[in-house]
Amino acid sequence: MTDADAAVEGTPAPIASTPAASGVTFLKGGEQATQQLDWEKGPEQVRKALAEALGARNVAFLLGAGCSSMVVDEQERGISTMMPLAKEFCQAAKGGQPWAFDSSDLSLLAGHGLKLDGEYVRNLERLMETLHALRFVLLRSDDDGDKEEVVRVEAMIGKVQAFLWERCTAGLFSNGDDTVLELYESFYRRLVLRDRSLPRPWIFTTNYDLFNERAMDRLGLPYANGFSGVVERRFNPSTFRYALAEQLDISNRKWSAVDGFVYLCKLHGSISWTEDDHGLFPIRETWPQAQPSKVMIFPTPAKQNSSLGSPYSDLFREFQSRIVREQSVLITMGFAFGDEHINNIIYQALTIPTFRLIIFAHPSSEGDIAKLRALSDPRIWIIGGPGPQNGPPAHYFSTIVKHLLPRQPSDRIDDAVKLVLQTMAKGSGSDKGAGDAD
């Protein structure tokens, strides 16, 4: 499973005509307006169109699981998407892993007419949703036996969380492989240079990992993620109303918005969040976490009986508030449109005449993407396809970042500086080696 497989659920249906060995499909305003572009000139046309779209007053990105997954040389360099994660978890039942369901867990599920197959093998979020729903029902039962089952179901939820924790914190990316992290850094370098007169961009993500935060920290980019404080960082949705400005003239109190400022909103929680019992918003951000037992990694707000409570209600409210504004553009990457809550908000935004939706996905994706394609709405763009010769498809996060996002002049400067530093480092190493040899 590679990073773009999260752009659709299941295997894409074949498109009407056999695709070229390389190229990009630009579906703009329905299938009648589909453009099959070759890879020599196609990326430039896409970049120009995206540059125009990114000039809109309100710009937001929605990053799905596909953005944090990247397979190179048959090795996952990031975090697998939900389908392979679900398959691994379900196949590990009774397999001896600390987080695997044992025979008693499977028997409990069977007693309620459930088993680890079907949609659970394709989407681990559905399993989490079912377990939380089962716990919700058992908690309200008057049967004494059900009280015991509540404890067992909670233990099963803990196992799924422990599995997600392990996959989100341990891997090649945690042992010095920065392949995925560098992609995120490139993404933010292309994003932050935006006209000061326009609102700052918003990044919404369904991922639990910390690639976004680490990339911006490395680049020195300030961002607001809904938490305030230093020693005890607590969730405070009012921070999404804050802006960062620099003082130009102390005597006249003149201020100017800082260019590189981003709003980051993690719709499904994060491995760096934990619950406690203090404050109006009892959610803290801390890293590293000592253990995953209380970490907020519930996949969607419907997973627990407090589904309308903070922080999820606040996060989804921000998402809705941002994309239903006039002259808004939402760009989705690595997102399969498999979350009903998010889909409904996007559909509401489509009732706004000035809203534009840009989807990076396989041009013949099924499910909700196919429904959006069938609308033949000129405000909906779908970009994807074969990609460069012998390279990843055009809708993969790596291809989007490297070839399709508009490049700023500073990108070329950054590349030049990086090349100089690498050359100097090699020269320094050679000199040192020669000196040692003497």
N, C-alpha and C positions, 0 to 999 in steps of 0.2 A: 504494500500500500504506500503510495507516495503522497506528496503534499496536496495535490489537486484532486485526489480521489474523494476528498471531503466536499468537493464542490457539487457533487451529486450523491444521492443515496442509491446504491446499486450500480449495475453496469450500464453505461450509456447505450442507448439504441443507436444503430448505425445511421449516419446521415444519408440523405437522398443520393448524393453522388460520392464517389470514392475520393477522399481528401488527398491533396498533394502530399509529397514527402515532407514538405515544409510549408509554412505559411500561417496566416491568422485569419479567422473568420470574424467579421464585424457585422453583427446582426443589429441593425438600427431601425427600430420602428416596425418590427415584424419580419416574418420570413421573406416577404416580397422584397424587402430592402437589404437582404443579406449580401454582403460583399466578401468574396473569397480573394484575399490579398496574398500576394507572394511575399516571401520573407525578406526580399531585397528592399522593397519600398513600403511594405505593409506596416511595419512598426512605426515608421515616421508618420504615416497617416493617423495611426492610433494615438501617438503622442500628441499630435496637433489637436485632435478631438478632445483628448483628456485635458490638455492645457486650457482649452476653452471652458470645459466643464469645471475645472478647478478654480476658475476665476469667478465662480458664483459666490454670492454673498455668504451662504452657509454651506460648509462642506463637512461631511462626516464619512468615516470609513467603518465598515463592519468586518472584522477579521475573525474567520472561523478556524476550526481545528486544522484545516489544510495548510495554514500559514506556518504552523509550528512543526510540521512534518516534512522531512526531506530524506529520501533514500538515495544514497550514493554508494555505488559498488555493492549493492544488495544489503547495505547496512543502514539502519535508521539513525540519522544524525541528530534528530530532534525527538519529538514525541508523536507516536502513532496517532492516527485519527480514530474516531470512535468505533468504526466498524472492526478494525483489527484488534483494538483493545477489548471490545465485547467478545469477539471470538476467542481470544486468548483466555479471558476470565472464565467463560462458560466451559471451555474445554479443559480447564485446570481443576474442575470440580473433582473432589476426592484425590487430587493429585499430590497432596503433601505440602503445598505451599501454605505459609501461615495465613494468607488472605483467602485461600480457596474454600468454597463451601464443602462441608463434609456431608456424610450420609444423613445425619439428623437434619441438617439444613434442607437437603433435597426432599426429605420426607415431609418436613413442615410445608414446603411449597406444594408438594403433591397433595397434601391434605386440603389445600385450598384450590385445587385444580390448576396448579401452575407447574411448569417445568422449564428448564433452561434450554429452550429451543425457539424457533421462529424469530420474532422481532428482537428478542433478547440477545441472540447471537449476532445481530446486526447493529444493535444500538444499546450501549450500556446505560444510557440515560433512561430508557424505557424500564429497565430493571430497577433502577433507583426509584423511579416514579412509582412503580408497583409496590416496592417494599415500604415506601413512606405512606402510600395509601393504605396498605395492609395494617401498618402500625396505627394509623389514624382510626381505623375501624375497631381494631382490637382494644385500643385504649378506652373506647366507649362501650365496650361489652360488659355485661354484668356477670358473665361466666368467669368463675375463679381460674379455670384452666387457661383462659385467654390472657390473663395477667402474666402467666409464665411465658406464653408465646410472645408477648410484647418484648420481654427481655431477649428472647432468642432472635426476634426480628431485628431489634436494635443492634445485636451483635453481628448480624448479617450485613446490615447497613455499614457498620464499622469495617467489615472486611472489604466491602466495595471501596470505601474511602481509603483504606490502607493500600489497596491495589492502585488506585488512581494516584495516591501520594507517591508511591514507589516509582510509577512510570513518569510522573511529572518532575521528580527530583533526582532520579538516577538514570544515567545513560551516558552515551559518548559525550553529550553536551555538558555533562557535569564532570568530565574528566579531561578537559582541555580542548575539546573539539568545538570551535566557534563557528562552524559552517552556518548554522541557522541564525545564531546571534548576529553575525556579520550581515546577513540579509536584512534583519530588522534594522540594523544601523543604517544600511543603505536606504531603506525605506524612509526612515525619519529624516535623513539628510535631504532627500528629495521633497519632503513634505513641508518642512518648517519655514522655508523662505517664501513668505506669503505677504501680500500687500498689507501694510500696517493699518490701512483704513478698513480692512475686512476683519470680521470676527475670527478668532483663533480656531483651528481645526479640532474636531472631536474624533477620538478613536474609541469605538465600541468593540468589545471582543467577548466571545463566549469561552475563551481559553482560561484555564486556571494557572498556567505557567507564568514565569516572570521574564520572558524574553523582551516584552515591551519595556518594562521598567529597567532592566539591565542595559538595553540598547541606549535608552535616553540618558541613563546615568553615565555611561561611557562617553557619550557625545557631549555631556554637560548641558543637556536640555532640561529646563525646568518644566514641571508638569503638575497638574492638579488631578488627583485620583479619588477625591471624596474623603480624604483623611486629613486631619489636622493634628498638630502637636509634634514634639520631638522625641522625648523619652517615652511617653505613652501616646502613640498615634492612634486616635479614635476616629471612627466613621462620623462624619459631619457633612451631610449633603449640602450645607450652605457654602462649602468651599468650591462647589461647582459654579457659584456666582462670582467668585473672585477672579481678578485679572492681575497680571504682573506688569508693572510699569517701571521705567527708569526716570529719575529726576534730571531734567535737562538744565533747569535754572533754579538754584536754591532760593534766590531772592524773590523771584516771581512765582514760585511753586508751579513751574511748568513740567508736565509729565508726558511721556511717550510710551506707548505699549511696546513691550519687549517682543522682538520678532519670533524667537524660537520658543514659543510657549504652546503646550498641548494639553488638552483635556483627555484623560484616560478613564474610561468607564467599563468595568469588568462585570458584565451582565450576569454571569453564572458564578460569581465568587472567585476566590483565589486561594492558592496554597499558602499565601502570606497573611491570611485573615484568620482570626480566632475569636471565639465568643468568650465573654466574661460577664460578671454580674454587676457591673458598675456603670453609672452614667445613663443619660437619656438614650444614647445609641450604644448598646453594649457590644460593639464589634471593634476589635483592635487589629492593627496591622503590625506584625513583628516578624523579623527574619534574622537568623534561621529559626525555624520552629523545632522544638524539642521532640514533639511527637504529633502524629496526624489525628489524634482522637477528637479534638475539638476544632479542627480546621474547617473553614467554610468552603467546602468544595461540592456543594449541592448543585447539580447541573442546571436546574431551572427553578424558578420560584414556586412551581407547583409541587415540589418534592416534599414539602413539609406542611403541617397543618397551619403554620403561621405564614401561609403563602403570600398574604397581602401585607405582611409586616416588613419592617426595615431589616436589612438594607435593600432587598430586592425590589420592593415597591418604589423606592426612591430611584434606583438605577433604571428601572424600566420607564419611570416617569421622565427621567432625563432623556432617554432615547426617543420617546414619543415627542417630547417638547422640542427637541432639536431638529427632527426631520420633517415635522409638519409645518415648519416656518416657510414663509414665502422665499422663493429663490433658493431652495435647498437641493443639494445633490448628495445622494448616498451611494457609495462605492463598496460593493461586497467582494471579498476575496476569500477563497477557501471555505465558503459558507454554503451548506447544502440545502438551505431553506427547509430544514427538518424540525425547526422549533416553532410551534404554533403561535406562541406568545409574540415572538419577534415578527413572524409573518403577518399577523393581524395588524401590527403597528405599521408595517411597511404598506400594507394594502390601504390603510387609512390615509397614509401620506400621498398615495396615488390619487386621492380625491382632490388634492391641491393642484391646480393647473400648472404652477411653476415648479413643481417637484420633478426631479429627474433621478432615475435609478439606473446605475451601471453595474452589471453583473459580470464577473469573471468566472466563466464556467464552460464546460463542454457545450458546443452549440446545439447538440441534440439531447441535452439533459432531460430526464423525466421528472415527474413529481410537480412541485409548485413552480419550478423554473419553466417547465413546459407550459404550464397554465399562463404564466406571465408572457412567454413568447407568443402564445396563441392570441393574446390581446391585440397584437399588431399595433402597439402604442408607440408612437415616435419618441416618447419620453423614456422608454425602456431600451437600454442597449445591452446586448450580450456579446461578450468578447471571449474568444477561446480558439481552440483548434490545434493543429499539429505542432506549431512552434518552429524553432530553427532546425536546420538539418542535423539529425542525430542528437538533438537536444530535447529538453523537457517540453511538454505542450505549452501553448501560449497562455493558458489560464492557470498555470502553476505559479506560485508566489515568487519563486526564483526568477522565472521568465518575466513576470510583470515588473519586478523591481529592476532587473538588469536591462530590459529592452523596451518596455512599454510605458513606464511612468516618465513624464517630462523631466528632462535633465536641466539642472540649474548650472550656470557658469561655475559656481563654487564646487560642483561635483568634479569638474575637470581639474580644478586647482587641488582639491583633496587627493585625487588620484596621482597628480604630479608630485605632491609633497610625500605621499606614501611611497612612491617609487624611489624618490631621492633618499628617504630614510632607509629603505631596504637596501639600496645600493651602498650607502654609507656603512650600514651594518655589516654587509658582506665584505667591504673593503677593510673595515676595522678587524673583522675576524681573520682575514688573510694576513694582515700586518702582525696581529698577535701571534698567529701560527708561525710566521717567519721568525719572529723574535724568540719564541719559545724554542724553535729549532736551533737557533744559535746557541 
